[in-house]
Amino acid sequence: MTSIGGAASSGMVDWNLAVATATRLVRPGPDVSRDEARAVVAELRRHARSAEEHVRGFTNLGTPETHDTPLLVVDRPGWVRANVAGFRELLKPLLDKMQERRGTSPGNVVMGAVGGKVTGVELGMLLSFLASRVLGQYETFAPATRDLPAGANGGGRLLLVAPNIVHVERELDVEPHDFRLWVTLHEETHRTQFTAVPWLRDHLEGEIQAFLAETDVDPTTVLERMREAAQSLVGGRPEGEEGDEGRSLVEIVQTPAQREILGRLTAVMSLLEGHADYVMDGVGPEVVPSVAEIREKFQQRRAKGASRLDMALRKLLGLDAKLRQYRDGERFVRAVVDEVGMEGFNRVWTSPNTLPTKAEIGKPADWITRVHRKPEA
């Protein structure tokens, strides 16, 4: 098997084992013939090209020249490989610190190798769960590999997961061609956001790296905190202890400094996801005849989840927070556009200082007042 970025099996995470585990465990996709699969891939590529034009025209963001990132239509194992490459790139500074903290004595090296394999298996299990659920994704921090091209300026690529799109369109019993275009409108909006706003990628990466830098780099302590968090989520905490109900694993293990950073990250992600939903709905009626039916059925699917296990994993991974981001962010975008128009909304992309705060996501009028206030004479 091809290594992910060189010596992928060394250090705190055995990345190759993560890929192998996820690929082995991921559920097979829907039953389609080879000719059907080729037709789906070709149609998704066509829709991505047309979606680019629709999104650019609706948002007034970007030009054809700014779209320097590739489109990849992938299967579930392909999505896994792409995400492992991205995780490895993003987490490298943190994992290097943890490796340095652990030391290089023979005993620590052996324990590190064992721990790396355990972590690789655990990561692979989580990725196998997610690989059958993601319809598409703009990989912001994607490095180019031999098998996975990326944008020239700092990476980036747009992924569409063909088997998952086919699975959901069948599950919802919606018009396949309309659904495929509807999905690509959302994902193309994310590509437009990052390619039309040059500073956005570096800003987001800086916030994430600041969050990771605040992590306690002692491996034993980190594992212990995660174990306590997991116990609290499944009801295993001693009776009488309060304070962590309803919080995800990510929320529980953070420090006070990380909570501030996470608040800013939550606001940015709410903006990006809500903007994509707003654009998808704004363009939809013009080009997707059955958009109202698709939207209604997809919202119902989002809300109810698939099973109790699915809901538990969503909570553990913080995916329920992502669903709130879609809703709250879309409300913010809609309220701002209604008040100051698309041009006025686009001032959000001026600099990090014009991004909404977490509080402003819930109170769009406060953002309008701050960003559009007239200077005193």
C-alpha positions in Angstrom: 0.0 0.0 0.0 1.2 3.5 -0.8 2.4 5.5 2.2 0.6 8.7 3.0 3.3 11.3 2.7 6.4 9.2 3.2 7.2 7.7 6.6 3.5 7.6 7.5 3.8 4.8 10.0 6.3 6.5 12.3 5.5 8.7 15.3 2.4 9.1 17.4 -0.1 7.8 14.7 0.4 5.0 12.3 -1.3 6.7 9.4 -1.0 3.8 7.0 -2.7 1.6 9.5 -5.5 4.2 9.8 -6.1 4.0 6.1 -5.9 0.2 6.1 -8.4 0.0 9.0 -10.9 2.4 7.6 -10.7 0.9 4.1 -11.3 -2.6 5.6 -14.2 -1.5 7.8 -16.0 1.0 5.6 -19.3 -0.3 4.3 -19.7 -1.0 0.6 -21.5 1.6 -1.5 -24.8 1.2 -3.2 -25.1 -1.4 -5.9 -24.4 0.2 -9.3 -23.0 -1.2 -12.5 -19.7 0.0 -13.9 -21.5 2.0 -16.6 -23.8 3.6 -14.1 -20.7 4.6 -12.0 -19.0 6.2 -14.9 -22.1 8.1 -15.8 -22.5 9.4 -12.2 -18.8 10.5 -12.1 -19.2 12.3 -15.5 -22.4 14.0 -14.4 -20.9 15.2 -11.1 -18.0 16.7 -13.0 -20.4 18.6 -15.3 -22.4 19.8 -12.4 -19.3 21.1 -10.6 -18.4 23.2 -13.7 -21.9 24.7 -13.9 -22.2 25.1 -10.2 -19.0 27.2 -10.2 -20.6 29.7 -12.6 -23.9 29.7 -10.7 -22.2 30.3 -7.3 -19.9 33.0 -8.7 -22.8 34.9 -10.3 -25.0 34.7 -7.2 -22.3 35.7 -4.6 -20.2 38.1 -6.7 -17.1 36.3 -5.4 -14.1 35.2 -7.4 -13.2 34.9 -11.0 -12.5 31.8 -13.2 -8.8 32.4 -12.6 -9.1 32.1 -8.9 -10.3 28.5 -9.1 -6.9 26.8 -9.0 -8.0 23.8 -6.9 -8.8 20.4 -8.5 -12.1 18.6 -8.3 -11.9 14.9 -7.4 -14.8 12.5 -7.6 -13.9 9.7 -5.2 -15.2 6.5 -3.6 -15.3 5.9 0.1 -11.7 4.6 0.4 -10.6 7.6 -1.7 -12.2 10.0 0.7 -10.4 8.2 3.6 -7.0 8.5 1.9 -7.6 12.2 1.2 -8.6 13.0 4.7 -5.7 11.1 6.3 -3.3 13.1 4.2 -5.0 16.3 5.4 -5.1 15.2 9.1 -1.4 14.3 8.9 -0.5 17.7 7.6 -2.6 19.7 10.0 -1.7 17.7 13.2 2.0 17.4 12.5 3.1 20.3 14.8 1.1 18.9 17.7 2.2 15.3 17.2 5.9 16.4 16.9 5.6 18.1 20.2 4.1 15.0 21.8 6.8 12.8 20.3 9.5 15.1 21.6 7.9 15.2 25.1 7.8 11.4 25.1 11.5 11.1 24.6 13.7 8.6 22.7 14.7 6.0 25.3 14.2 2.4 24.0 11.2 1.8 26.3 9.5 5.0 25.1 10.2 4.2 21.5 8.6 0.7 21.8 5.6 2.2 23.7 5.4 4.9 21.1 5.2 2.3 18.2 2.5 0.4 20.0 0.6 3.6 20.8 0.9 4.8 17.2 -0.7 1.5 16.0 -3.5 1.7 18.5 -4.2 5.3 17.6 -4.1 4.4 13.9 -6.7 1.7 14.4 -8.9 4.1 16.4 -8.6 6.8 13.8 -9.4 4.3 11.1 -12.6 3.2 12.9 -13.8 6.8 13.1 -13.0 7.4 9.5 -14.8 4.3 8.4 -17.9 5.7 10.1 -17.6 9.1 8.5 -16.7 7.8 5.0 -20.2 6.5 4.3 -21.8 9.8 5.4 -20.0 12.7 3.8 -21.4 13.8 0.4 -18.7 16.3 -0.4 -16.0 18.4 1.1 -13.6 21.2 0.3 -10.3 20.1 1.8 -8.7 23.3 2.9 -5.4 22.0 4.1 -4.9 19.2 1.6 -1.3 18.5 0.6 -0.6 17.1 -2.8 0.4 13.5 -2.9 1.2 11.1 -5.8 -2.4 10.0 -6.1 -4.2 13.1 -4.8 -3.5 16.4 -6.6 -4.1 19.7 -4.8 -4.1 23.4 -5.5 -0.7 25.1 -6.2 -1.1 27.8 -3.6 -1.2 26.1 -0.2 -3.2 23.0 -1.2 -6.9 22.6 -1.3 -9.2 20.3 -3.4 -12.9 19.7 -3.8 -14.1 16.2 -3.1 -17.4 14.7 -4.2 -18.1 11.2 -2.8 -20.1 9.5 -5.6 -21.4 6.4 -3.8 -22.7 8.5 -0.8 -24.5 10.9 -3.1 -26.1 8.0 -5.0 -27.0 6.3 -1.6 -28.7 9.4 -0.3 -30.6 10.3 -3.5 -32.1 6.8 -3.4 -32.8 6.9 0.3 -34.7 10.2 -0.1 -36.3 9.1 -3.4 -35.6 12.4 -5.1 -34.7 13.2 -8.7 -31.1 12.1 -9.1 -29.9 14.8 -11.5 -31.4 17.6 -9.4 -29.9 16.2 -6.2 -26.4 15.9 -7.7 -26.5 19.5 -8.8 -27.9 20.6 -5.5 -25.1 18.9 -3.6 -22.4 20.4 -5.9 -23.8 23.9 -5.3 -23.1 23.6 -1.6 -19.6 22.2 -2.0 -18.7 24.6 -4.8 -19.6 27.5 -2.5 -16.9 26.3 -0.1 -14.3 26.2 -2.9 -15.4 29.7 -3.9 -15.1 31.0 -0.4 -11.4 29.9 0.0 -10.3 30.6 -3.6 -11.9 34.1 -3.7 -10.7 35.1 -0.2 -6.9 34.6 -0.2 -6.4 35.3 3.5 -9.1 32.9 4.8 -7.1 29.7 4.6 -4.1 31.1 6.5 -6.4 32.7 9.1 -8.2 29.4 9.7 -5.0 27.4 9.9 -3.6 29.9 12.4 -6.6 29.6 14.6 -6.4 25.8 14.5 -2.7 25.7 15.2 -3.2 28.1 18.1 -5.9 25.7 19.5 -3.5 22.7 19.1 -0.6 24.6 20.7 -2.7 25.0 23.8 -3.1 21.2 24.1 -1.4 19.5 27.0 1.3 17.6 25.1 1.9 15.0 27.8 0.4 11.9 26.1 -0.6 10.2 29.4 -2.5 13.3 30.6 -4.2 13.8 27.2 -5.3 10.1 27.2 -6.6 10.4 30.8 -8.6 13.5 30.0 -10.1 11.9 26.9 -11.0 8.8 28.9 -12.7 10.9 31.6 -14.6 12.8 28.9 -15.7 9.6 27.2 -16.9 8.2 30.5 -19.0 11.4 31.2 -20.6 11.1 27.8 -21.8 7.5 28.4 -22.9 8.1 31.9 -19.9 6.6 33.6 -19.0 9.5 35.8 -19.3 9.2 39.5 -22.7 10.2 40.9 -22.9 13.8 42.0 -20.3 15.2 39.5 -21.9 17.9 37.3 -20.9 20.2 34.5 -20.2 18.2 31.4 -23.6 17.0 30.3 -24.4 17.6 26.7 -20.9 18.5 25.7 -18.8 16.8 23.0 -15.4 15.2 23.5 -13.7 18.2 21.9 -15.4 20.6 24.2 -14.6 18.7 27.3 -10.9 18.3 26.8 -10.1 22.0 26.0 -8.4 24.6 28.2 -9.8 28.1 28.9 -7.6 29.5 26.2 -8.8 26.9 23.8 -12.4 27.8 24.6 -11.8 31.3 23.3 -10.2 30.0 20.2 -13.0 27.5 19.7 -15.6 30.3 20.0 -13.9 32.1 17.1 -13.6 28.9 15.0 -17.3 28.1 15.7 -18.3 31.5 14.4 -16.2 31.1 11.2 -17.5 27.6 10.5 -21.1 28.7 11.1 -20.5 31.5 8.6 -19.0 29.2 6.0 -21.6 26.5 6.3 -24.5 28.9 6.6 -23.3 30.8 3.6 -23.1 27.6 1.6 -26.7 26.6 2.6 -27.9 30.1 1.7 -26.3 30.1 -1.7 -27.5 26.5 -2.4 -31.1 27.6 -1.6 -30.7 30.9 -3.5 -29.4 29.4 -6.7 -31.5 26.2 -6.4 -34.9 27.5 -7.6 -33.3 28.7 -10.8 -31.5 25.6 -11.8 -32.9 22.7 -9.7 -36.6 22.1 -10.5 -37.3 19.9 -7.5 -35.3 21.9 -4.9 -38.2 22.4 -2.5 -38.8 18.6 -2.2 -35.0 17.9 -1.9 -34.6 20.5 0.8 -37.5 19.3 2.9 -36.5 15.7 2.7 -32.8 16.4 3.4 -33.6 18.6 6.4 -35.7 15.8 7.9 -32.8 13.4 7.3 -30.3 15.7 9.0 -32.6 16.2 12.0 -33.3 12.6 12.8 -30.0 10.8 12.1 -29.8 7.1 11.3 -29.8 5.2 14.6 -29.1 5.5 18.3 -25.5 4.5 17.6 -25.3 7.2 14.9 -26.6 9.8 17.3 -24.2 8.7 20.0 -21.2 9.0 17.6 -22.4 12.3 16.3 -22.5 13.6 19.9 -19.0 12.2 20.7 -17.5 13.7 17.6 -19.3 17.0 17.9 -21.2 16.5 14.7 -24.4 17.8 16.3 -22.7 21.1 16.7 -22.0 21.1 12.9 -25.8 20.8 12.3 -26.4 23.8 14.5 -23.7 25.7 12.4 -25.7 25.1 9.3 -28.9 26.5 10.9 -27.4 29.4 12.8 -25.1 30.4 10.0 -27.8 30.4 7.4 -30.0 32.6 9.6 -27.1 35.1 10.0 -26.4 35.3 6.3 -30.0 35.6 5.4 -30.6 38.4 7.9 -27.6 40.4 6.8 -28.3 40.0 3.1 -32.0 41.1 3.7 -30.7 44.2 5.5 -27.7 45.4 3.5 -27.7 43.3 0.3 -25.2 40.8 -1.1 -22.6 43.6 -1.6 -23.0 44.6 2.1 -22.8 41.0 3.2 -19.6 40.5 1.3 -17.8 42.9 3.5 -17.5 39.9 5.8 -14.7 38.7 3.6 -12.6 41.9 3.9 -10.3 40.8 6.7 -10.3 38.6 9.9 -11.6 41.7 11.7 -14.8 41.7 9.7 -15.7 38.1 10.4 -18.6 37.7 12.8 -18.0 36.8 16.4 -19.9 33.8 17.9 -22.3 36.2 19.6 -22.9 38.1 16.3 -23.8 34.9 14.5 -26.8 34.8 16.9 -27.4 38.6 16.6 -26.7 39.7 13.0 -27.8 43.3 13.7 -24.8 43.6 16.0 -22.5 42.6 13.1 -24.2 45.1 10.8 -23.8 47.9 13.4 -20.1 47.1 13.9 -19.1 46.6 10.3 -21.4 49.1 8.6 -21.5 51.8 11.2 -21.0 55.3 9.7 -18.0 57.2 11.1 -18.9 60.2 13.3 -18.6 63.5 11.6 
